[in-house]
């Protein structure tokens, strides 16, 4: 992967001036390349990674395994596309193995998520079965640990 | 019993005479301070990759708690033989030419002890790692420093060595990439030094602990040049390459004659390197290549950033080709290295080791380690820039 993208992945707030220094390229080039990635749709957005457990939010998250019947001509894409439109669905993947689609769903409470599954998801033609798992605690998200690691234990000065 | 007047000195004079390390001095000062950013640390900020730690845990779980062969686990030596062959282009026999040690520090001590007669001179380049001169002294040898300069990026050229060769010269120590200057030798330098070694029948001890952290250009080990293997003691270890400093694991590669001599000392003073560290090292050599690539790429970005920032603020700094230290020149501000670093510590809470900790020729320089997170480096550069601005007024 381009080093520029790696840097942005680690810290999307990194300034073009700093990136330029790290990669030994002119700042203008960094700005232009970022713009190009955005234009091409390779960079699709910038978000903060939050430890929501600390925020005491009224919300629950669930992972839902969905089996569907693939359609002639479109495979899984049409149903997947339809499911993606629900605002409750945060992420959606096509999977190999015992089920077809994996959904990450968010709702204000358990009841709301349950009703999303039973009323919206399970009633779609082509959806064969669903299996819902509620998430209890986040330890690591998108490569980031949710607990601050202990301080640097190295000696402050060493040869 | 003798009375107090005639009592013999307890500490041997050749030990007593070794000056206190500049690093220890500076450590004593820094450790009394709080909330400082330290660019003074000579070890990776990365934690040992998990799969390597896990291999060691697994070994412990399986009851690997005993001595190993003096030379080290055969499996490890076999892997080392392959690794050195592949990465440095020289083949060593795992049965007779490779010794696993407790860090390169032990390997360096063994190497020097194994070859030094009292009074033998050993040439090394300065500014350099703090231990070379004391270890030579402890072996009753005579340390002969060669000063390297910024104008050729602290490289050691054959000419510089030639001037220091005498009838008593036994060996030359090389450490490239160099701690603290990040210097790397080019092919011409290495070939010239090899010729000198052959012409003057010298042993070459090459400490290549930073060899995997080279950012520009090729790595040429003097051991790989034709005819050099029998007179070279090649030292390397896991500390920097796989962020394994606390495992204390190094190794030496040399002719059977030299290896046997080093092993003789090793078996009496150390017995063997810790088995759990050796198990971890096996995993590092087997599956650790991606770790190295990842860490090297991160260090390179930090190096680029720190050098650009130092030059920008008015501290001229060559771009080190290897290791993880920037070595900016601070002599233009009318202060000694020590005073500069103490004021920087007092006024901006940034700790950089004064160049003099690495030999007198380090006067006028600071060592700024970039083995610390990018966020810390950024903050440190901000503070140093403010400090330098005040000096410029």
Interface residues (C-beta under 8 A of the other chain):
Chain A: X3 X6 X7 X18 X21 X22 X23 X24 X152 X154 X155 X156 X157 X158 X159
Chain B: X21 X23 X26 X27 X30 X31 X36 X38 X40 X41 X42 X43 X45 X129 X130 X131 X179 X297 X301 X302 X304 X305 X308 X309 X351 X353 X357 X374 X378
